[in-house]
Amino acid sequence: GQPIDLTAAATNIESPQYQWWWESPEGQWSFSGPYTASASSFQLTPSIPGTYTVVVYAKDPAAEPSATFSVHTQTVFTVNP
């Protein structure tokens, strides 16, 4: 139940916009909402113990809001009971 602070910093994209996705241990995906320039930081509060996958996408402001026109990185972490 403790919040986890996540930060992204895209390189070679001027004024990047970000969108965060995470997968719960139960396999359910959720996302932070539309791409936004103010979302380079994100706070995730895990609701249950287990392994979480977090993916952050970054895109140019003029690019379409999709994974096809974005770069991304992924991390996996485990929340202990």
C-alpha positions as CSV (number, residue, x, y, z in Angstrom):
1,G,0.0,0.0,0.0
2,Q,3.0,2.4,0.0
3,P,3.4,4.7,-3.0
4,I,6.3,4.1,-5.4
5,D,7.7,7.2,-7.2
6,L,8.7,6.6,-10.9
7,T,10.4,9.1,-13.1
8,A,11.2,9.1,-16.9
9,A,13.5,11.3,-18.9
10,A,13.3,10.8,-22.7
11,T,16.3,11.9,-24.7
12,N,16.4,13.2,-28.3
13,I,12.7,14.3,-28.1
14,E,12.1,18.0,-27.7
15,S,9.3,18.6,-25.1
16,P,8.4,14.9,-24.7
17,Q,4.9,13.9,-23.7
18,Y,4.5,10.8,-21.5
19,Q,2.0,8.1,-20.7
20,W,2.3,5.4,-18.0
21,W,0.9,1.8,-18.1
22,W,1.1,-0.8,-15.4
23,E,0.1,-4.4,-15.1
24,S,-1.0,-5.8,-11.8
25,P,0.0,-9.2,-10.5
26,E,-3.5,-10.3,-11.6
27,G,-2.7,-9.4,-15.2
28,Q,-4.9,-6.3,-15.4
29,W,-3.4,-3.3,-17.3
30,S,-4.2,0.3,-16.3
31,F,-2.9,3.6,-17.6
32,S,-2.3,7.1,-16.4
33,G,-4.5,8.9,-19.0
34,P,-3.7,10.8,-22.2
35,Y,-0.1,11.7,-23.1
36,T,1.0,14.8,-21.3
37,A,4.2,16.8,-20.9
38,S,3.7,17.1,-17.1
39,A,3.8,13.3,-16.6
40,S,7.5,12.6,-16.5
41,S,6.9,11.5,-12.9
42,F,4.3,9.1,-11.8
43,Q,3.3,7.7,-8.4
44,L,2.0,4.1,-8.3
45,T,0.4,2.7,-5.2
46,P,0.3,-1.1,-5.5
47,S,-2.9,-2.5,-4.2
48,I,-1.8,-6.1,-3.7
49,P,1.5,-8.0,-3.2
50,G,3.1,-9.5,-6.3
51,T,5.0,-8.7,-9.5
52,Y,4.1,-5.5,-11.4
53,T,5.2,-4.4,-14.9
54,V,5.4,-0.7,-15.6
55,V,5.9,0.7,-19.1
56,V,6.3,4.4,-19.8
57,Y,5.9,5.8,-23.3
58,A,7.3,9.1,-24.6
59,K,6.5,10.9,-27.8
60,D,7.0,14.1,-29.7
61,P,4.1,16.5,-29.1
62,A,3.3,16.5,-32.8
63,A,3.3,12.7,-33.1
64,E,0.1,10.6,-32.9
65,P,-0.7,9.3,-29.4
66,S,0.1,5.7,-29.9
67,A,2.8,3.2,-29.2
68,T,3.7,3.1,-32.9
69,F,4.9,6.7,-32.7
70,S,6.5,6.5,-29.2
71,V,9.6,5.2,-27.6
72,H,9.2,3.2,-24.4
73,T,10.9,1.5,-21.6
74,Q,9.8,-1.1,-19.1
75,T,10.6,-2.2,-15.6
76,V,9.4,-5.0,-13.4
77,F,9.3,-5.0,-9.6
78,T,7.8,-7.2,-6.8
79,V,5.8,-6.0,-3.8
80,N,6.2,-8.2,-0.8
81,P,3.3,-9.0,1.5
